[in-house]
């Protein structure tokens, strides 16, 4: 999958602000500061289209990126940022829930987890929600460059066990620094999005 043209199509806080053009969507979720914006920038070959911040909880809207006029990458607000006011955290949670619950063209969810740590309580809660609504999930383990290469397989195994998933569940270690994992993730996204679209049309 080669991405040529990308534009920020919509910045939404409520459903009426979602894009009017209906395309297949891939949503990106994860804890605050897990590296969602860095991952999206790496996938779309841009340095700063998705805003990266050192301050957790910076993304407070749902951002829709139009990918070659064929699909949207959807950047959801990060969850689990304890320093944000409770009312603000609840607002972000409602925003995520409404999007995930009401979006029929959502093909899969890319769930980001820091490879250095076991999944948090919020990570596990998010995965349980996705399973309940039968969403396809692609796990991406970020910050791979922060650990020794010899430790990657061990950390993947620990996280797989914590999530309770088998080898049939896609888990991709990723580094925004080296871009390792980028091509594998794009290939999985392409297969899920466009193979299913072809099957539906057939």
N, C-alpha and C positions, 0 to 999 in steps of 0.2 A: 504494500500500500504506500503510494507516494503522494504526499500532500503538497499541492502547489499554491493554492490561494486560500487564505484564512481572513475572516473579518469578525470583529465583535458585533454580533447581530442584535443582542438585547442584553440589558442589565435589568433584572426583574426582582421586585420584592413581593409581588402578588401575581397570581395567575394571569390577570388581564394584561400584564406586561410581557408575557411570553411571546416568542416570535409568532407571527401570523402564518408564515410558511411552515407547513407540517413536513418534517423530515425525520428519518430515524435518529435516535439520540443515544449517546453513551454518556452516562453520568459518572462524575468523579467525586468520591466521598472519602473522608478521613479526619483524624483528629487535627486540631489547629496546629500549624507548623510542621505537619508531617511531610510537606513538599508537594502539594497538589499543583500549585501554580508552576513550580519548577518542572514538574513532570509534563504538564500541558505544553509549556514553552518548548521543551525538548521534542515532543511529538510533532509540533507544528513548525519546527525550525525557526522559532522566533526567540529573541532574547528577553523581551519584556512585554509581549502582548497581554499575557496573563500576569497581573501584578504580583511581584514577589516582595515579601516584607519580612523583616526580622522580628516583627511584633506579631505574636499569635493572635488569631481572631480578626485579621485584617479584612478578609473577604466577608462582607455582610450582606451580599446580594447573591442571586443566582445569575451567573454569567453564561450566556450562550455564544459559542464560537461556531460560525458557519464554516464547514470544511468542504471546500471545492463545490459548494452548492449541492452537496449530496447528503450531508448529515450534520448534526451538531455535536460538539463536545460541550458538556454542561458542567461547569465548575460550581459545586455546592459549597455553602459556608462550612468551615471547619467546626467540628463539635468537640466538647470536652475541655474548653478553655475556662479553667476555674476562676481566673481573675476578672472575667467579664461579669457585670451585674447579673443577678438572677433573672431579672425581667428581660435582659438582652439575650441571655442564653435560651430562655423559653421562646423568645421571638424567632431566633435562628432555628430552633427545633421545629416549631410550627411551620416555618418556611420550607424546611427540608421534607417534613412529613407530607405537606400539601403537594409538593412537586412529585414525590415518589408515588403517592397514592393515586394521583389524578392523571398521570402522563401515560396514555396508552401506547405511544410510539417509542417508549423507552425500551431499548433492546437489551442492555446489560449495564451493570454497575461495576466500575473499577474501584475497588476498595483498597485504599492505601494504608499500610501499616509500617511503622519503623522497624526495620529488620533487627535493630539492636535490642529490642525489648519484646517481651511477650505481649499479646493483645491485651489492651486495657479493658476495663468493665464496659466502657462506652463502645469500644470496637466490637466486643462480643454481642452487646445489645443491638448494635446496628446490623450485624450479620444475622441475628435471630429474626429481626424485622424483615430483612431481605428474603430469608428462607420462607417466612410465613406467607409472603406475597409472591413467592416462586420466581424471583428475579434471578437471572443468570449473573454470577459473580466472578470477576477476575480479580484475584488478589495480587497487588503489586507491593513488594517489600522495598521501601525506599531507603536511601542513605547507605547503600551497599558499600560505597567506598570508605565508609567510616569503620569497617571491620576488616580483619585480615581475610584474604581470599580463602585460606584454608578453613575458615570458620563459617563460611556461607552456608554450606550444606547442613551443618549442625543447627544453625539458627533457623533455616527453613523448616527443618524437621520439628524443632521445638514449637514453632508457630503453627505448623500444620496440626500437631497434636493438640495444642491449646484450642484451635478452632474446631477440632473434631472432624476434619475433612480428610478424604482419601486422596490417592494419587491421581484420581480422575478430575480433581478440582485444580484449575490452573493457578499456579503461584509463580510469579515472575520477580526475581530479584532485580533491582533497578538502581542506577546511579545517574543523577542529573549532571554530575561532573564528567563522567566518561561516556555517558549515553548507553552504557551496557544495559541490555534488556529492551531498548527502544524498538528495534525491528521485530522482536518476538511479540511484543505487546501490540504493535500495529497490525501484525499478521492475524492475531487472535481477534482484534476488533473488526478487521475487514471480513473475516470468515463469519463471525456472528451476525454482523450487520447485513452484508450483501448476499451471502449464501441463503440466509433466511428470506430476504426480500425476493430472491429468485424463486425459491420454493413457493412463496405466497403467490407470486404472479403466475407460476405454472399451474 
